[in-house]
Amino acid sequence: MNVDSPQNTALNKQPVIIVHGGISDALETWYMQWSALGTKQAAAAGYRVLQNGGTCVDAVVNAVKTMEDNPAFNAGRGSLSNEEGQVEMHALVMRGDTCNCGGVSGIKGVKNPVDVAHLVLEHSHHSLLNGNASLELARRFGLEEKPPEYFKTDMTRKRLQQRRTFEEPFYSDHNAVGAVALDCHGNVACATSSGGISIQSAGRISDCAIAGSGGFADNSSVAVVATGHGDSILNVNLSRLISIHVENGMSPQEASQKSLEYMWRKTSGRGGVISLDPGGRVGIHFTTPKMSWARIGGESPYDSRNISTNNFIQFGFDMVNISAEKL
């Protein structure tokens, strides 16, 4: 066995977490600043789990729940309405040690869809549940439900009207949220959640719920979550493509860039990804002008000020104007 494999370097790893809040080429700067602050809060929430010895799975679930509760994001509280005026949500949780995953698609009424995905991972014989099946599981475990109006904010009502009058392009919908983490045992995990696209067809299946597309985690390569044009992400299996490039020797950053370029070339779809390998190497890349993100720990090619310790949190909505605060 290779002495440098993740299984043999697993003890006492410095924890790392990265989160994203979705991409945009249309949303106002003030909104993206609000979103970046939300990703900072989510990263801090997930990192507290890691600091207390929690698993990477619990960390990414906690981070994504924080964003689902924040109306700044298209997930949970800020989800978008489909063509029938209903909110159908999607989520995925995947662990890198076993590659087991739990996904839900088209779930309605549950406050935190990522919690349902976590239940699928931990308590179901299946990897993906849709609609009523996922709702029945949530009710069996007593997860909190909310009325339909809870999920419809002033922002999402405005987005719906703008989409109906064709005033804004797709990328104003700001897509999924997600998180990847590395814990002290050397394991990686990912979680992602989405409220879909304005005026999407009722019953649409999102890439967000599909392992290998919206997210993927494997201790042998990388944990990654994707956001952007969901059908393009599905068509190229974006997250799995990134992991294959890492398996073949690329860094997470190189693999993320190459895979997003491939997706654009093949489908004309744009997107963004965050990725993290068991060695703590970070990848953050997007093909729109903006993507809100935050990270704590790890080694990033964007870390020009050598802020790679676990004492700082970095966050922003592009890769030029990066803020850093001491924890």
C-alpha positions in Angstrom: 0.0 0.0 0.0 1.2 3.5 -0.8 2.4 5.2 2.4 1.1 8.5 1.0 -2.4 7.3 0.5 -5.2 9.2 2.3 -5.8 6.1 4.5 -2.3 6.4 5.9 -2.1 10.1 6.3 -5.5 10.4 7.9 -4.7 11.2 11.5 -4.6 14.8 12.8 -5.4 16.5 9.5 -5.9 20.3 9.7 -9.6 20.7 8.9 -10.8 22.7 5.9 -14.1 23.9 4.7 -15.2 25.8 1.5 -18.7 27.0 0.7 -20.3 28.7 -2.2 -23.6 30.6 -2.6 -24.1 30.4 -6.4 -23.0 32.2 -9.5 -24.2 35.4 -11.2 -23.6 37.6 -14.1 -26.6 39.8 -13.5 -27.3 40.3 -9.8 -26.4 43.7 -8.3 -23.1 44.2 -6.4 -25.0 44.9 -3.1 -26.8 41.6 -3.4 -23.5 39.6 -4.1 -21.9 41.3 -1.1 -24.9 40.1 1.0 -24.4 36.7 -0.4 -20.7 36.7 0.3 -21.4 37.6 4.0 -23.9 34.7 4.1 -21.2 32.2 2.8 -18.8 33.5 5.5 -21.4 32.7 8.2 -22.0 29.3 6.6 -18.3 28.5 6.5 -17.9 29.5 10.1 -20.9 27.3 11.1 -19.4 24.3 9.4 -16.0 24.9 10.7 -17.2 24.9 14.3 -18.3 21.3 13.8 -14.8 20.4 12.6 -13.1 22.3 15.4 -15.2 20.2 17.9 -14.1 17.0 16.3 -17.1 16.5 14.2 -17.1 14.7 10.8 -16.9 16.3 7.4 -20.4 15.1 6.7 -21.9 16.9 9.7 -19.8 20.0 8.8 -21.1 20.3 5.2 -24.7 19.6 6.3 -24.5 22.3 9.0 -23.0 24.8 6.5 -25.6 24.2 3.9 -28.4 24.4 6.5 -27.2 27.9 7.4 -27.6 28.9 3.8 -31.0 27.3 3.4 -32.2 29.4 6.3 -30.8 32.6 4.7 -33.1 34.3 2.1 -30.1 35.5 0.3 -29.7 32.1 -1.4 -31.7 30.0 -3.8 -32.1 27.1 -1.4 -34.6 26.4 1.4 -36.0 29.8 2.5 -35.1 31.6 -0.8 -36.1 28.9 -3.3 -37.7 29.8 -6.6 -41.1 28.9 -8.0 -41.8 26.5 -10.8 -44.3 27.0 -13.7 -47.2 26.2 -11.4 -46.1 28.6 -8.7 -44.8 25.8 -6.4 -41.4 25.4 -4.8 -39.7 22.1 -5.5 -36.3 21.7 -3.8 -33.3 19.4 -4.3 -30.3 18.4 -2.2 -27.4 15.9 -2.0 -25.0 14.7 0.7 -22.0 12.4 -0.1 -19.2 11.0 2.0 -15.7 10.3 0.6 -14.7 7.4 2.7 -17.4 5.0 1.3 -18.8 7.1 -1.6 -22.2 6.5 -0.2 -24.6 9.3 -1.0 -28.1 10.6 -0.2 -30.1 12.8 -2.6 -33.6 14.2 -2.7 -35.3 15.8 -5.7 -38.6 17.7 -5.9 -39.3 17.8 -2.2 -41.9 20.3 -1.0 -42.4 22.0 2.4 -39.5 20.8 4.4 -37.5 23.6 5.9 -34.1 22.1 5.3 -33.9 19.7 2.3 -30.2 18.9 3.1 -31.4 17.3 6.3 -33.6 15.0 4.2 -30.7 14.1 2.0 -28.7 13.4 5.1 -31.4 11.0 6.2 -31.4 9.2 2.9 -27.6 8.8 3.3 -27.9 7.4 6.8 -31.2 5.7 7.1 -32.3 4.6 3.6 -31.4 1.6 1.5 -31.4 3.9 -1.6 -29.3 6.8 -2.8 -31.9 9.1 -4.2 -35.6 9.7 -3.3 -38.0 11.9 -5.2 -41.1 13.9 -4.1 -43.5 12.2 -1.8 -41.0 9.4 -0.9 -38.5 11.9 0.5 -41.3 13.8 2.3 -42.5 10.6 4.0 -38.9 10.0 5.2 -38.7 13.6 6.5 -42.0 13.2 8.4 -40.9 9.8 9.9 -38.0 11.5 11.5 -39.9 14.6 12.5 -38.2 17.2 10.4 -39.6 20.7 10.5 -42.0 21.7 7.7 -43.1 25.2 6.6 -46.1 26.5 4.6 -45.6 27.4 1.0 -45.4 31.1 1.6 -42.3 30.7 3.9 -40.2 29.8 0.8 -41.3 32.8 -1.3 -39.5 36.0 -0.4 -39.8 39.4 -1.9 -36.6 38.7 -3.8 -37.9 35.4 -5.3 -41.2 37.0 -6.2 -39.3 39.7 -8.1 -37.2 37.1 -9.9 -40.3 35.3 -11.0 -41.9 38.4 -12.5 -38.6 39.3 -14.2 -38.3 35.9 -15.7 -41.9 36.0 -16.9 -41.3 39.2 -18.7 -37.9 38.1 -20.0 -36.1 41.0 -18.3 -33.3 39.0 -16.8 -31.2 36.0 -18.1 -31.0 32.6 -16.4 -28.0 33.4 -14.4 -29.9 35.9 -12.3 -31.4 32.9 -10.6 -28.1 32.3 -8.7 -28.5 28.5 -8.7 -27.4 26.1 -5.9 -25.5 26.5 -2.7 -22.9 24.0 -1.5 -20.0 23.0 0.8 -17.0 20.7 0.8 -15.0 19.8 3.9 -11.9 17.8 5.1 -12.0 16.6 8.7 -9.2 15.7 11.1 -9.4 12.0 10.1 -8.6 12.9 6.5 -12.1 12.2 5.1 -13.8 14.5 2.7 -17.5 15.1 2.1 -19.8 17.4 0.0 -23.3 18.8 0.4 -25.4 20.9 -2.0 -29.0 22.3 -2.1 -31.0 24.2 -4.6 -34.4 25.8 -5.0 -34.4 25.2 -8.8 -35.0 27.7 -11.6 -37.8 30.2 -11.9 -40.6 28.8 -14.1 -38.9 25.4 -14.4 -41.2 22.6 -15.4 -43.0 21.0 -12.5 -41.2 17.7 -11.8 -37.8 18.8 -13.2 -34.9 16.8 -11.7 -32.0 19.0 -10.7 -28.3 18.2 -11.1 -28.1 19.2 -7.5 -29.5 15.9 -6.3 -27.4 13.7 -8.6 -24.0 12.3 -7.4 -21.4 12.9 -10.0 -23.2 16.0 -11.4 -24.1 18.5 -8.7 -21.6 17.0 -6.3 -19.2 14.2 -5.7 -16.9 13.0 -2.9 -14.2 10.4 -2.9 -11.2 10.1 -0.5 -9.2 8.8 -3.4 -9.6 12.1 -5.4 -11.6 15.1 -4.3 -14.8 16.5 -2.9 -16.6 18.9 -5.2 -19.9 20.7 -5.6 -21.1 22.5 -8.7 -23.5 25.4 -9.5 -24.7 26.9 -12.7 -26.7 25.7 -15.7 -28.0 22.4 -14.2 -28.8 20.6 -17.4 -25.3 21.3 -18.7 -23.8 20.1 -15.4 -25.8 16.9 -15.8 -24.9 16.4 -19.5 -21.1 16.3 -18.7 -21.3 14.9 -15.2 -19.2 17.8 -14.1 -18.3 16.8 -10.6 -17.2 13.3 -11.5 -15.3 14.7 -14.4 -13.3 16.9 -12.0 -12.6 14.0 -9.8 -11.3 12.0 -12.7 -8.9 14.7 -13.6 -7.6 14.8 -10.0 -7.2 11.0 -10.1 -5.0 11.5 -13.2 -2.7 14.0 -11.4 -4.3 17.4 -11.7 -4.7 19.7 -8.8 -8.3 20.5 -7.7 -7.9 24.0 -9.2 -6.6 22.7 -12.6 -9.3 20.1 -12.7 -12.0 22.6 -12.0 -10.8 25.0 -14.7 -10.4 22.3 -17.3 -13.8 20.8 -16.6 -15.7 24.1 -16.7 -14.0 24.9 -20.0 -15.0 21.5 -21.3 -18.6 22.1 -20.3 -18.7 25.5 -22.0 -17.2 24.0 -25.1 -19.7 21.2 -25.3 -22.9 22.7 -24.0 -22.4 26.5 -23.9 -23.3 26.2 -20.2 -21.6 28.3 -17.5 -21.1 27.4 -13.9 -18.9 27.4 -10.9 -17.3 24.8 -8.6 -15.5 24.5 -5.3 -13.3 21.5 -4.8 -11.0 20.0 -2.0 -8.7 17.0 -1.9 -7.7 15.0 1.2 -4.3 16.8 1.1 -6.1 20.2 1.7 -5.6 21.6 -1.8 -8.4 23.9 -2.7 -10.0 24.7 -6.1 -12.4 27.6 -6.7 -13.4 28.5 -10.2 -16.4 29.9 -12.1 -17.1 31.1 -15.6 -19.4 34.0 -14.7 -18.2 37.3 -13.3 -19.4 36.5 -9.8 -19.8 33.6 -7.4 -20.1 34.1 -3.6 -17.7 31.8 -1.7 -15.8 31.5 1.6 -13.1 29.2 2.9 -11.2 28.3 6.1 -7.9 26.5 5.9 -6.4 24.6 3.0 -3.9 25.6 0.3 -5.4 27.8 -2.5 -3.7 29.2 -5.6 -5.6 32.5 -4.9 -3.9 32.8 -1.5 -1.4 35.5 -2.5 -1.1 36.8 1.1 -0.2 33.3 2.4 -3.4 33.2 4.5 -3.5 29.4 4.5 -3.8 28.9 8.2 -6.9 27.9 10.0 -7.0 31.2 11.9 -8.5 33.2 9.1 -11.6 33.1 7.0 -11.5 34.3 3.4 -14.6 35.3 1.4 -15.8 37.3 -1.6 -17.9 37.2 -4.8 -15.0 37.2 -7.2 -11.3 36.2 -7.0 -9.9 39.7 -7.0 -11.5 41.5 -4.2 -10.9 38.9 -1.5 -11.7 39.8 2.2 -9.9 38.1 5.1 -10.9 38.1 8.7 -9.3 36.5 11.7 -11.5 33.9 13.4 
